[in-house]
Amino acid sequence: MLLHARDLVQRFDGTTVLDGLSLTTGDIQSLVLVGPSGGGKTTLLRILSGLDVPAGGSVSFDGVPLPRDEAALRDYRRTVGTVFQAYNLFPHLSALDNLLLPLVHVHGLTPAAARERVREPLERFHLAAHAHKRPAELSGGQKQRIAILRALVVRPRRLFFDEPTSALDPEMTSEVLEMIRKLKAEGVQFVMVTHEMAFARSIADEIAFVSDGRVLASGAPADILDRCADERLRSFFSRILI
């Protein structure tokens, strides 16, 4: 994917969250957004995934501009998958029904076709034994992996992850990160917000450091994590990598 974001501005209740943010990547498979809390990472991700429209600026993927009108944005959102921090699973439905619901009611598959589509991914990611359970019966790692599968089974052009491990303990975090590693190996494109720096180093084709509503630096992981001369980045990484 080739991402080009230019002069993005976003405001909420009079507060400027993105302040002329620009970012251009190479032809990459995975982009990881890092930086301090409140710096604009999640707002940028929501714009890239079509959930929000910026107050100003433009975004394109592979030379195709993101639409701004709601009808076209709905069509765009059907082509991507987004995974949130809090899983967003329907608590009254089983894990299986959480997977089937968007396939049937958003993407128009028959119930039989939807069941066939989710069968192999459930087996591949070792979740078939938990398909009958409701979210309250699943561990945090299992819930997040089901949430990732729900985004994956619609066969999206790319996935967007918003700190998918922030609410998990270390063991559950490793389950989710291993799943994302497998998706990377299978060629899935994604953009991810994370504070897992070791994971970012290993999984990202490029890293963008977002702070104060701007991209302060972007490039290969080693260039950002090890060789960046910007004192703000060095100070941030010195704290977070302890």
Summary of the structure (lengths in Angstrom):
residues: 242
radius of gyration: 18.1
end to end distance: 32.8
largest distance: 56.1
contacts: 764
relative contact order: 0.18
helix: 40%
strand: 24%
